[in-house]
Amino acid sequence: MILHPKNETFEHLDPRSREIMLKTVEFFESKGKKKLKHDDHERVWYTDFLDFVKRERVFATLLTPAAFAGGDDGKRWDTFRNCAFNEILSFYGLQYWYTWQVTILGLGPIWMGNNDKVKQRTADLLEDGGIFAFGLSEQAHGADLYSSEMALSPVADGRYVANGSKYYIGNANAAALVSTFGKNRETGDFVFFAAQSDHANYECVKNVVNSQNFVAEYALHDYPVTEDDILSTGQEAWDSSLNTINVGKYNLGWASVGICTHAVYEAITHATHRRLFDHSVTEFTHIRQFFVDAWTRLVAMRMFALRASDYMRAASTEDRRYLLYNPMVKMKVTTQGEEVINLLWDIIAAKGFEKDTYFEMAARDIRALPKLEGTVHVNMALIIKFMANYFFNPAPFPEVPTMSDPANDDFLFKQGATRGLGKIQFHDITLAYDSLDLPNINVFKQQIDVLRQFLATAAPSKEQADDIDFLLNLGELFTLVAYGQLLIEKAKIDAVEDDVVDQIFDFMVRDFSRFALQLYSKTGSTDEQMALCLQMIRKPVKDTGRFERVWQQHVAVLDGAYAMND
Ligand SMILES: Cc1cc2nc3c(=O)[nH]c(=O)nc-3n(C[C@H](O)[C@H](O)[C@H](O)COP(=O)(O)OP(=O)(O)OC[C@H]3O[C@@H](n4cnc5c(N)ncnc54)[C@H](O)[C@@H]3O)c2cc1C
């Protein structure tokens, strides 16, 4: 149920995609752990990886939409196969994933725009092994995109000069094209244009971070821009910034899954062989509990991300449910990743600091994912808009199957206006929740019933609704319900065994109780709300046999199952 790169055959993918995945695993296993860690410690720019990407035409194949494939039938933008690539890269190191991720972000405004000349140029640059960058953030403005100061000043006849700087921009040192967001100085309209990082008027000022990645500040000094470089303007430019993030933020969950997977193998192998007081560390009951929690949380992260991909690939102007599940992959899966690493680190303790472990990188890097591409708060604030329709105004939808077909994800590049989120409808959650009869799902359903009652009879007042802190907590409970819904759907599709599903809902019940207590404890909660919060606090159903089976059959067996080549 989790990736084992040396055993995985990628049979679920077509031959060209399979070849890419296998060769990527082979690249890292041949590079070996010693060199991987050396490059991390010495902050070596990953030329070897980028050479591999160029030689094997990896980004060209995975990131060129079918419309610009030029007859190469392996080229398409296919979220299903990109999941596998995301997972492999982060399994070996977030830095390798990051250069791919910011390339995806950089390509977003290009493929979403309406400039065919740049699109063709981009397809050629990808074929040449080019990487890309996404110049959205500015040092002074963070999440406040409205205040962007990068300015495009008209000169004459469709020619402009760009002035301004961007901050925290991955790949900005070497990108073939940097999709840059700014404003037309004359009209105030938003604009996206492509800049070349090797142009004389483009200055890569510095690397803002101390890592293998280049997360740069760059400045444009009277940088010449023509209509040929403009990707989109006005509302389209604005929409393509947010729609690009919609595509990109999904990958962050996979980065967390890959990191946690490698860390689990290291942790269980270390703990099983560590003997204290004449016992293996894994004989301690709390250690077993931590491991079972870490593994079930990881399995749930992966199941949710896979199911969310189905909704992304099935999306259309009539079905925008992905706009709920996608931010959840970003903020829920990535924060679950932090919990997994916390649990594992409490188990392996000092070992997690050692410089020759993967874990040392995992402990550092897992923190990044919740913070990138909109913080957890920004994404939570976004999904709260869906809550009323989600619970009280469902709509019928055809069932979405596993979307594994080798097709181009056209809709992701024409998602349209980013408005109207409050109008989006979802399918009835009882379809999933009533489809499995397991002890902890049944407890969880009782918790959901009380939450519904809370929203129907003790909904936040105007004052509470203006208090983001209060809403964030309520949002955590809502998130758990949607998380559980997709987990059940995925469990049914993949026939995941009952023991595993019920053990997953063991932590889901505990998490629900924790967030209910937090909401209760808010100084602004009313007596009625507090009473309902107390009713939400439940305990999972104890089943020692189920716990032992999950521990023995799924977790303990991972001891020694995978080690990266030296
Ligand atoms: C390693 C790294 C790589 C990055 N790569 C890129 C890149 O390639 N391209 C790029 O354009 N950017 C990149 N970024 C920037 C990243 O996207 C920003 O960090 C992010 O947009 C948030 O901005 P900020 O961190 O400055 O936080 P701020 O915007 O300063 O936010 C401060 C606090 O306010 C909260 N907040 C802000 N707005 C809201 C809201 N509406 N509702 C609720 N809470 C809110 C936030 O949650 C946060 O806690 C990168 C950042 C890092 C660290």
The ligand as an SDF file (V2000), in Angstrom:
LIG
                    3D

 53 58  0  0  0  0  0  0  0  0999 V2000
   11.0960   27.3660   -0.4660 C   0  0  0  0  0  0  0  0  0  0  0  0
   10.0850   28.2750   -1.1140 C   0  0  0  0  0  0  0  0  0  0  0  0
    9.8580   28.1970   -2.4670 C   0  0  0  0  0  0  0  0  0  0  0  0
    8.9270   29.0410   -3.0860 C   0  0  0  0  0  0  0  0  0  0  0  0
    8.7910   28.9930   -4.4490 N   0  0  0  0  0  0  0  0  0  0  0  0
    8.0200   29.9150   -5.0680 C   0  0  0  0  0  0  0  0  0  0  0  0
    7.9890   30.0120   -6.4910 C   0  0  0  0  0  0  0  0  0  0  0  0
    8.6600   29.2460   -7.1980 O   0  0  0  0  0  0  0  0  0  0  0  0
    7.2330   30.9680   -7.0580 N   0  0  0  0  0  0  0  0  0  0  0  0
    6.5040   31.8410   -6.3130 C   0  0  0  0  0  0  0  0  0  0  0  0
    5.8350   32.6880   -6.9030 O   0  0  0  0  0  0  0  0  0  0  0  0
    6.5120   31.7810   -4.9580 N   0  0  0  0  0  0  0  0  0  0  0  0
    7.2530   30.8640   -4.3130 C   0  0  0  0  0  0  0  0  0  0  0  0
    7.3130   30.8220   -2.9440 N   0  0  0  0  0  0  0  0  0  0  0  0
    6.5090   31.7800   -2.1620 C   0  0  0  0  0  0  0  0  0  0  0  0
    5.3450   31.1230   -1.4410 C   0  0  0  0  0  0  0  0  0  0  0  0
    4.3550   30.7760   -2.3170 O   0  0  0  0  0  0  0  0  0  0  0  0
    4.8900   32.0940   -0.3590 C   0  0  0  0  0  0  0  0  0  0  0  0
    5.6790   31.7640    0.7570 O   0  0  0  0  0  0  0  0  0  0  0  0
    3.4330   31.9920   -0.0440 C   0  0  0  0  0  0  0  0  0  0  0  0
    2.6930   32.5590   -1.0740 O   0  0  0  0  0  0  0  0  0  0  0  0
    3.0380   32.6900    1.2500 C   0  0  0  0  0  0  0  0  0  0  0  0
    3.6300   33.9210    1.3680 O   0  0  0  0  0  0  0  0  0  0  0  0
    4.4650   34.2360    2.6780 P   0  0  0  0  0  0  0  0  0  0  0  0
    5.1910   33.0070    3.0670 O   0  0  0  0  0  0  0  0  0  0  0  0
    5.2530   35.4550    2.4680 O   0  0  0  0  0  0  0  0  0  0  0  0
    3.3420   34.4860    3.7870 O   0  0  0  0  0  0  0  0  0  0  0  0
    2.4580   35.7860    3.9420 P   0  0  0  0  0  0  0  0  0  0  0  0
    1.6780   36.0140    2.7150 O   0  0  0  0  0  0  0  0  0  0  0  0
    3.3170   36.9080    4.4490 O   0  0  0  0  0  0  0  0  0  0  0  0
    1.4500   35.3470    5.0690 O   0  0  0  0  0  0  0  0  0  0  0  0
    1.6610   35.6440    6.4790 C   0  0  0  0  0  0  0  0  0  0  0  0
    0.5820   34.9260    7.2850 C   0  0  0  0  0  0  0  0  0  0  0  0
   -0.7070   35.4450    6.9500 O   0  0  0  0  0  0  0  0  0  0  0  0
   -1.6240   34.4030    6.6250 C   0  0  0  0  0  0  0  0  0  0  0  0
   -2.5340   34.8300    5.5520 N   0  0  0  0  0  0  0  0  0  0  0  0
   -2.2400   35.5730    4.4640 C   0  0  0  0  0  0  0  0  0  0  0  0
   -3.3360   35.7600    3.7120 N   0  0  0  0  0  0  0  0  0  0  0  0
   -4.3650   35.1100    4.3140 C   0  0  0  0  0  0  0  0  0  0  0  0
   -5.7470   34.9040    4.0080 C   0  0  0  0  0  0  0  0  0  0  0  0
   -6.3030   35.4240    2.9150 N   0  0  0  0  0  0  0  0  0  0  0  0
   -6.4810   34.1490    4.8570 N   0  0  0  0  0  0  0  0  0  0  0  0
   -5.9320   33.5970    5.9590 C   0  0  0  0  0  0  0  0  0  0  0  0
   -4.6200   33.7560    6.3020 N   0  0  0  0  0  0  0  0  0  0  0  0
   -3.8540   34.5040    5.4950 C   0  0  0  0  0  0  0  0  0  0  0  0
   -0.7170   33.2790    6.1330 C   0  0  0  0  0  0  0  0  0  0  0  0
   -1.3200   32.0290    6.3450 O   0  0  0  0  0  0  0  0  0  0  0  0
    0.5450   33.4210    6.9810 C   0  0  0  0  0  0  0  0  0  0  0  0
    0.3950   32.7180    8.1900 O   0  0  0  0  0  0  0  0  0  0  0  0
    8.2150   29.9820   -2.3110 C   0  0  0  0  0  0  0  0  0  0  0  0
    8.4340   30.0480   -0.9240 C   0  0  0  0  0  0  0  0  0  0  0  0
    9.3650   29.2260   -0.3370 C   0  0  0  0  0  0  0  0  0  0  0  0
    9.6080   29.3690    1.1290 C   0  0  0  0  0  0  0  0  0  0  0  0
  1  2  1  0
  2  3  1  0
  2 52  2  0
  3  4  2  0
  4  5  1  0
  4 50  1  0
  5  6  2  0
  6  7  1  0
  6 13  1  0
  7  8  2  0
  7  9  1  0
  9 10  1  0
 10 11  2  0
 10 12  1  0
 12 13  2  0
 13 14  1  0
 14 15  1  0
 14 50  1  0
 15 16  1  0
 16 17  1  0
 16 18  1  0
 18 19  1  0
 18 20  1  0
 20 21  1  0
 20 22  1  0
 22 23  1  0
 23 24  1  0
 24 25  2  0
 24 26  1  0
 24 27  1  0
 27 28  1  0
 28 29  2  0
 28 30  1  0
 28 31  1  0
 31 32  1  0
 32 33  1  0
 33 34  1  0
 33 48  1  0
 34 35  1  0
 35 36  1  0
 35 46  1  0
 36 37  1  0
 36 45  1  0
 37 38  2  0
 38 39  1  0
 39 40  1  0
 39 45  2  0
 40 41  1  0
 40 42  2  0
 42 43  1  0
 43 44  2  0
 44 45  1  0
 46 47  1  0
 46 48  1  0
 48 49  1  0
 50 51  2  0
 51 52  1  0
 52 53  1  0
M  END
$$$$
